[in-house]
Amino acid sequence: MNTVIGRLYSTPHAMNAWAWLNSGGGWRKVKPIAADGVTNTFIALAAARQMGIAASVTVDAANEIVNVYV
């Protein structure tokens, strides 16, 4: 889905990053598969939010973010 990123949230705990997807119906967690993957996905989400552009976000059956294209 193409969506604007409304808000971002993360904590210092391992692999805990979230994004509010305006078109996606709310908060979605970045799928915690690997620490580097969560960090890189969060950076892409932050870049899209900062630039105010829509990102192409893929969520899985558990409603977790698995891909982001900016």
A tleap script that builds the chain and sets N, CA, C and O, in Angstrom:
source leaprc.protein.ff14SB
mol = sequence {
  NMET ASN THR VAL ILE GLY ARG LEU TYR SER
  THR PRO HIE ALA MET ASN ALA TRP ALA TRP
  LEU ASN SER GLY GLY GLY TRP ARG LYS VAL
  LYS PRO ILE ALA ALA ASP GLY VAL THR ASN
  THR PHE ILE ALA LEU ALA ALA ALA ARG GLN
  MET GLY ILE ALA ALA SER VAL THR VAL ASP
  ALA ALA ASN GLU ILE VAL ASN VAL TYR CVAL
}
set mol.1.N position { 0.831 -1.168 0.000 }
set mol.1.CA position { 0.000 0.000 0.000 }
set mol.1.C position { 0.878 1.234 0.000 }
set mol.1.O position { 1.956 1.223 0.596 }
set mol.2.N position { 0.446 2.285 -0.648 }
set mol.2.CA position { 1.142 3.565 -0.587 }
set mol.2.C position { 0.494 4.379 0.518 }
set mol.2.O position { -0.723 4.565 0.534 }
set mol.3.N position { 1.312 4.862 1.438 }
set mol.3.CA position { 0.786 5.579 2.577 }
set mol.3.C position { 1.772 6.625 3.063 }
set mol.3.O position { 2.983 6.486 2.897 }
set mol.4.N position { 1.241 7.658 3.657 }
set mol.4.CA position { 2.062 8.657 4.334 }
set mol.4.C position { 2.297 8.149 5.749 }
set mol.4.O position { 1.395 7.598 6.379 }
set mol.5.N position { 3.515 8.337 6.240 }
set mol.5.CA position { 3.863 7.912 7.590 }
set mol.5.C position { 3.498 9.044 8.538 }
set mol.5.O position { 4.059 10.137 8.460 }
set mol.6.N position { 2.552 8.776 9.437 }
set mol.6.CA position { 2.076 9.815 10.341 }
set mol.6.C position { 2.967 10.021 11.547 }
set mol.6.O position { 3.294 11.157 11.890 }
set mol.7.N position { 3.357 8.954 12.185 }
set mol.7.CA position { 4.174 9.018 13.401 }
set mol.7.C position { 5.144 7.840 13.418 }
set mol.7.O position { 4.936 6.834 12.739 }
set mol.8.N position { 6.206 7.987 14.206 }
set mol.8.CA position { 7.171 6.911 14.407 }
set mol.8.C position { 7.419 6.741 15.892 }
set mol.8.O position { 7.319 7.698 16.661 }
set mol.9.N position { 7.740 5.527 16.291 }
set mol.9.CA position { 8.004 5.241 17.702 }
set mol.9.C position { 9.031 4.115 17.784 }
set mol.9.O position { 8.942 3.123 17.061 }
set mol.10.N position { 9.995 4.283 18.666 }
set mol.10.CA position { 10.940 3.199 18.929 }
set mol.10.C position { 11.418 3.310 20.368 }
set mol.10.O position { 11.299 4.363 20.994 }
set mol.11.N position { 11.954 2.223 20.882 }
set mol.11.CA position { 12.507 2.211 22.224 }
set mol.11.C position { 13.909 1.607 22.143 }
set mol.11.O position { 14.279 1.038 21.116 }
set mol.12.N position { 14.682 1.726 23.208 }
set mol.12.CA position { 16.024 1.153 23.175 }
set mol.12.C position { 16.048 -0.369 23.281 }
set mol.12.O position { 17.113 -0.981 23.203 }
set mol.13.N position { 14.896 -0.972 23.456 }
set mol.13.CA position { 14.822 -2.428 23.532 }
set mol.13.C position { 15.073 -3.043 22.158 }
set mol.13.O position { 14.841 -2.401 21.134 }
set mol.14.N position { 15.530 -4.239 22.139 }
set mol.14.CA position { 15.903 -4.898 20.887 }
set mol.14.C position { 14.729 -4.980 19.908 }
set mol.14.O position { 13.656 -5.484 20.239 }
set mol.15.N position { 14.957 -4.481 18.718 }
set mol.15.CA position { 14.038 -4.612 17.583 }
set mol.15.C position { 12.618 -4.150 17.902 }
set mol.15.O position { 11.660 -4.861 17.595 }
set mol.16.N position { 12.464 -2.984 18.507 }
set mol.16.CA position { 11.148 -2.444 18.839 }
set mol.16.C position { 10.951 -1.114 18.126 }
set mol.16.O position { 11.325 -0.062 18.645 }
set mol.17.N position { 10.362 -1.166 16.937 }
set mol.17.CA position { 10.107 0.034 16.144 }
set mol.17.C position { 8.691 -0.050 15.573 }
set mol.17.O position { 8.239 -1.115 15.150 }
set mol.18.N position { 8.001 1.094 15.570 }
set mol.18.CA position { 6.613 1.161 15.137 }
set mol.18.C position { 6.406 2.363 14.220 }
set mol.18.O position { 7.146 3.344 14.292 }
set mol.19.N position { 5.393 2.280 13.355 }
set mol.19.CA position { 5.032 3.397 12.488 }
set mol.19.C position { 3.510 3.498 12.420 }
set mol.19.O position { 2.809 2.487 12.374 }
set mol.20.N position { 3.010 4.735 12.413 }
set mol.20.CA position { 1.589 4.987 12.196 }
set mol.20.C position { 1.402 5.176 10.698 }
set mol.20.O position { 1.925 6.128 10.118 }
set mol.21.N position { 0.663 4.280 10.076 }
set mol.21.CA position { 0.400 4.344 8.644 }
set mol.21.C position { -0.936 5.025 8.429 }
set mol.21.O position { -1.977 4.479 8.792 }
set mol.22.N position { -0.918 6.216 7.841 }
set mol.22.CA position { -2.159 6.972 7.673 }
set mol.22.C position { -3.197 6.203 6.862 }
set mol.22.O position { -4.376 6.206 7.215 }
set mol.23.N position { -2.778 5.546 5.783 }
set mol.23.CA position { -3.713 4.777 4.964 }
set mol.23.C position { -3.839 3.335 5.430 }
set mol.23.O position { -4.712 2.607 4.959 }
set mol.24.N position { -2.989 2.921 6.335 }
set mol.24.CA position { -2.964 1.531 6.760 }
set mol.24.C position { -3.745 1.239 8.023 }
set mol.24.O position { -3.766 0.101 8.491 }
set mol.25.N position { -4.386 2.247 8.577 }
set mol.25.CA position { -5.246 2.001 9.715 }
set mol.25.C position { -4.571 1.960 11.074 }
set mol.25.O position { -5.061 1.285 11.979 }
set mol.26.N position { -3.471 2.658 11.239 }
set mol.26.CA position { -2.919 2.773 12.577 }
set mol.26.C position { -1.500 2.284 12.745 }
set mol.26.O position { -0.724 2.206 11.792 }
set mol.27.N position { -1.181 1.953 13.998 }
set mol.27.CA position { 0.175 1.543 14.361 }
set mol.27.C position { 0.489 0.152 13.821 }
set mol.27.O position { -0.309 -0.778 13.936 }
set mol.28.N position { 1.677 0.041 13.228 }
set mol.28.CA position { 2.171 -1.250 12.742 }
set mol.28.C position { 3.610 -1.409 13.213 }
set mol.28.O position { 4.409 -0.477 13.115 }
set mol.29.N position { 3.936 -2.581 13.721 }
set mol.29.CA position { 5.284 -2.881 14.196 }
set mol.29.C position { 6.151 -3.325 13.025 }
set mol.29.O position { 5.689 -4.031 12.128 }
set mol.30.N position { 7.418 -2.903 13.045 }
set mol.30.CA position { 8.384 -3.406 12.070 }
set mol.30.C position { 8.719 -4.837 12.478 }
set mol.30.O position { 9.124 -5.082 13.614 }
set mol.31.N position { 8.552 -5.777 11.560 }
set mol.31.CA position { 8.747 -7.197 11.862 }
set mol.31.C position { 10.153 -7.439 12.415 }
set mol.31.O position { 11.141 -7.126 11.752 }
set mol.32.N position { 10.248 -7.993 13.622 }
set mol.32.CA position { 11.543 -8.172 14.275 }
set mol.32.C position { 12.266 -9.451 13.841 }
set mol.32.O position { 12.375 -10.408 14.608 }
set mol.33.N position { 12.753 -9.449 12.610 }
set mol.33.CA position { 13.484 -10.611 12.100 }
set mol.33.C position { 14.968 -10.502 12.431 }
set mol.33.O position { 15.579 -11.464 12.897 }
set mol.34.N position { 15.547 -9.319 12.187 }
set mol.34.CA position { 16.971 -9.087 12.449 }
set mol.34.C position { 17.146 -7.633 12.873 }
set mol.34.O position { 16.450 -6.753 12.367 }
set mol.35.N position { 18.060 -7.377 13.785 }
set mol.35.CA position { 18.269 -6.028 14.304 }
set mol.35.C position { 18.597 -5.032 13.190 }
set mol.35.O position { 18.040 -3.934 13.159 }
set mol.36.N position { 19.495 -5.405 12.280 }
set mol.36.CA position { 19.840 -4.502 11.180 }
set mol.36.C position { 18.648 -4.232 10.272 }
set mol.36.O position { 18.479 -3.114 9.784 }
set mol.37.N position { 17.836 -5.228 10.048 }
set mol.37.CA position { 16.648 -5.049 9.218 }
set mol.37.C position { 15.656 -4.087 9.837 }
set mol.37.O position { 15.083 -3.251 9.140 }
set mol.38.N position { 15.449 -4.195 11.137 }
set mol.38.CA position { 14.532 -3.285 11.836 }
set mol.38.C position { 15.077 -1.858 11.764 }
set mol.38.O position { 14.332 -0.917 11.493 }
set mol.39.N position { 16.373 -1.705 12.007 }
set mol.39.CA position { 16.990 -0.377 11.960 }
set mol.39.C position { 16.881 0.228 10.568 }
set mol.39.O position { 16.499 1.390 10.431 }
set mol.40.N position { 17.205 -0.530 9.548 }
set mol.40.CA position { 17.167 -0.016 8.172 }
set mol.40.C position { 15.739 0.317 7.737 }
set mol.40.O position { 15.519 1.320 7.057 }
set mol.41.N position { 14.788 -0.497 8.114 }
set mol.41.CA position { 13.390 -0.222 7.790 }
set mol.41.C position { 12.921 1.044 8.489 }
set mol.41.O position { 12.224 1.867 7.895 }
set mol.42.N position { 13.304 1.200 9.757 }
set mol.42.CA position { 12.924 2.394 10.517 }
set mol.42.C position { 13.526 3.651 9.886 }
set mol.42.O position { 12.873 4.693 9.832 }
set mol.43.N position { 14.772 3.552 9.411 }
set mol.43.CA position { 15.414 4.695 8.745 }
set mol.43.C position { 14.647 5.070 7.472 }
set mol.43.O position { 14.449 6.254 7.199 }
set mol.44.N position { 14.222 4.085 6.705 }
set mol.44.CA position { 13.444 4.360 5.483 }
set mol.44.C position { 12.110 5.013 5.833 }
set mol.44.O position { 11.681 5.950 5.158 }
set mol.45.N position { 11.456 4.525 6.880 }
set mol.45.CA position { 10.198 5.133 7.318 }
set mol.45.C position { 10.415 6.573 7.772 }
set mol.45.O position { 9.615 7.454 7.459 }
set mol.46.N position { 11.496 6.811 8.509 }
set mol.46.CA position { 11.810 8.161 8.982 }
set mol.46.C position { 12.106 9.103 7.820 }
set mol.46.O position { 11.697 10.264 7.847 }
set mol.47.N position { 12.807 8.620 6.807 }
set mol.47.CA position { 13.115 9.443 5.637 }
set mol.47.C position { 11.827 9.846 4.912 }
set mol.47.O position { 11.668 11.002 4.520 }
set mol.48.N position { 10.918 8.899 4.736 }
set mol.48.CA position { 9.644 9.199 4.077 }
set mol.48.C position { 8.844 10.211 4.885 }
set mol.48.O position { 8.254 11.131 4.318 }
set mol.49.N position { 8.821 10.049 6.197 }
set mol.49.CA position { 8.082 10.987 7.048 }
set mol.49.C position { 8.696 12.366 6.987 }
set mol.49.O position { 7.974 13.356 6.868 }
set mol.50.N position { 10.018 12.455 7.067 }
set mol.50.CA position { 10.697 13.743 7.052 }
set mol.50.C position { 10.467 14.476 5.735 }
set mol.50.O position { 10.282 15.693 5.729 }
set mol.51.N position { 10.475 13.745 4.616 }
set mol.51.CA position { 10.274 14.364 3.306 }
set mol.51.C position { 8.797 14.604 3.001 }
set mol.51.O position { 8.466 15.320 2.056 }
set mol.52.N position { 7.905 14.006 3.802 }
set mol.52.CA position { 6.478 14.184 3.576 }
set mol.52.C position { 5.961 13.483 2.341 }
set mol.52.O position { 4.989 13.924 1.728 }
set mol.53.N position { 6.610 12.386 1.973 }
set mol.53.CA position { 6.182 11.648 0.781 }
set mol.53.C position { 5.587 10.306 1.188 }
set mol.53.O position { 5.848 9.793 2.277 }
set mol.54.N position { 4.790 9.759 0.299 }
set mol.54.CA position { 4.203 8.446 0.552 }
set mol.54.C position { 5.252 7.366 0.331 }
set mol.54.O position { 6.072 7.454 -0.583 }
set mol.55.N position { 5.213 6.365 1.166 }
set mol.55.CA position { 6.095 5.209 1.031 }
set mol.55.C position { 5.241 4.014 0.642 }
set mol.55.O position { 4.066 3.934 1.002 }
set mol.56.N position { 5.834 3.095 -0.087 }
set mol.56.CA position { 5.166 1.846 -0.395 }
set mol.56.C position { 5.521 0.868 0.726 }
set mol.56.O position { 6.676 0.468 0.872 }
set mol.57.N position { 4.517 0.490 1.508 }
set mol.57.CA position { 4.734 -0.350 2.685 }
set mol.57.C position { 3.994 -1.674 2.499 }
set mol.57.O position { 2.826 -1.700 2.111 }
set mol.58.N position { 4.689 -2.764 2.781 }
set mol.58.CA position { 4.085 -4.090 2.732 }
set mol.58.C position { 3.957 -4.619 4.152 }
set mol.58.O position { 4.919 -4.622 4.920 }
set mol.59.N position { 2.743 -5.070 4.489 }
set mol.59.CA position { 2.521 -5.691 5.790 }
set mol.59.C position { 2.141 -7.148 5.575 }
set mol.59.O position { 1.538 -7.499 4.561 }
set mol.60.N position { 2.499 -7.993 6.536 }
set mol.60.CA position { 2.197 -9.421 6.414 }
set mol.60.C position { 0.866 -9.738 7.085 }
set mol.60.O position { 0.148 -8.830 7.504 }
set mol.61.N position { 0.539 -11.009 7.187 }
set mol.61.CA position { -0.732 -11.440 7.765 }
set mol.61.C position { -0.862 -11.057 9.237 }
set mol.61.O position { -1.976 -10.941 9.747 }
set mol.62.N position { 0.259 -10.859 9.921 }
set mol.62.CA position { 0.252 -10.458 11.338 }
set mol.62.C position { 0.226 -8.939 11.483 }
set mol.62.O position { 0.395 -8.425 12.588 }
set mol.63.N position { 0.017 -8.208 10.372 }
set mol.63.CA position { -0.003 -6.748 10.337 }
set mol.63.C position { 1.310 -6.114 10.777 }
set mol.63.O position { 1.318 -5.035 11.370 }
set mol.64.N position { 2.435 -6.795 10.481 }
set mol.64.CA position { 3.750 -6.239 10.755 }
set mol.64.C position { 4.396 -5.782 9.449 }
set mol.64.O position { 4.217 -6.415 8.408 }
set mol.65.N position { 5.138 -4.697 9.509 }
set mol.65.CA position { 5.800 -4.143 8.329 }
set mol.65.C position { 6.966 -5.043 7.935 }
set mol.65.O position { 7.846 -5.329 8.747 }
set mol.66.N position { 6.963 -5.484 6.684 }
set mol.66.CA position { 8.050 -6.348 6.218 }
set mol.66.C position { 8.884 -5.696 5.115 }
set mol.66.O position { 10.033 -6.090 4.917 }
set mol.67.N position { 8.345 -4.716 4.395 }
set mol.67.CA position { 9.070 -4.020 3.326 }
set mol.67.C position { 8.655 -2.555 3.291 }
set mol.67.O position { 7.503 -2.211 3.554 }
set mol.68.N position { 9.622 -1.701 2.961 }
set mol.68.CA position { 9.341 -0.273 2.740 }
set mol.68.C position { 10.143 0.180 1.536 }
set mol.68.O position { 11.346 -0.068 1.450 }
set mol.69.N position { 9.471 0.847 0.605 }
set mol.69.CA position { 10.129 1.439 -0.547 }
set mol.69.C position { 9.825 2.930 -0.531 }
set mol.69.O position { 8.670 3.346 -0.448 }
set mol.70.N position { 10.895 3.731 -0.612 }
set mol.70.CA position { 10.734 5.198 -0.591 }
set mol.70.C position { 11.183 5.746 -1.916 }
set mol.70.O position { 11.138 6.957 -2.131 }
savepdb mol mol.pdb
quit
